[in-house]
């Protein structure tokens, strides 16, 4: 496990004074590259071969999040490598080494030119296999996310600040969109001051771009604590729509 130290800085907190989940999400992706680069398969390493890492799944489950100026550590390691995907796990510990939460991510390595997945079982990916640890994290795996025709629906304009270095809507921006829409659509059930996101599962299926102009966001309550979200783009040729992201957001009462 590679471990990295952090401190909750002012203006990175949410409304309850906890490290914002989207900030933590960005930190997870950052340490993923720190760790991969340490083992010679990070962003710059694979770029030399005209490859890029693409996030396919991200599950974050936090029973507690640190408060302003609180120190914490994020540990990360590769847990599994299979033909087209690799699993990277995370553990978030407080300053005393006690776990506050965990995360599970799934990545694919894409060839710039063909836009096809690279075979991770080939000899050129040996560095990834050498970094594998069989240690697991105690969170439920990814599940099926399907919304009904009765789901609520809202349009959202794609903004400049949503974009990443590749010109796509940023992975963590989708997470923010999903969480924001749940709180907006269900004000009688959840409120930012009385609830916190205990778990979020995001399934990344396709990319969206600034020129798509708007995204359609659908939400639906699955059970008492969990809400489903689907983010949809209109196809540029006007022939239809396609799902970009699906998410499941679990909210629990915030007790301070």
Secondary structure, DSSP 8 states (H G I E B T S, - for coil): -EEEEEE--TT-B-TTSBB-HHHHHHHHHHHHHHHHHHTT-SHHHHHTTTEEEEEEEEEEEES---BTT-EEEEEEEEEEE-SS-EEEEEEEEETTS-EEEEEEEEEEEEETTT--B--TTSGGGHHHHHTB-----SS---------TT-EEEEEE--GGGB-TTSBB-HHHHHHHHHHHHHHHTTTT--TTTEEEEEEEEEE-S--BGGG-EEEEEEEE-SSSEEEEEEEEE-TTSS-EEEEEEEEEEEEE---
